[in-house]
Amino acid sequence: RPSLREKVCAVQGSEQQRDPGDQKSVKIGNQNGKQFNRMEPVRVLITGAAGQIGYALAPMVARGLMLGPNQPVILHLLEIPPAATALEGVAMELTDAAFPLLRGVVATTDPEV
């Protein structure tokens, strides 16, 4: 049975494979002097983000179902120009939902961004 990652790759295009031991982490100190690792956010591109599949997929990625419950993400949402208004709505919904792993949303119709 295919995993969520395999489904994402098959539906939305290719994704670079990441080795969990290859992820960058930053040491952060708290007020008690203890340190913990904080992972750098991964940028994830979703094409057709205002469509039915992209709309359903974006919250799953933001919730941590694709890369794990501790991996922060920055979502890049790409759509064709006629769907720009719907794309803005998807971006607003993701921001309003306040997913703890979501570090940013970039919604655009320009593939160069």
Disulfide bonds with the S-S distance in Angstrom:
none
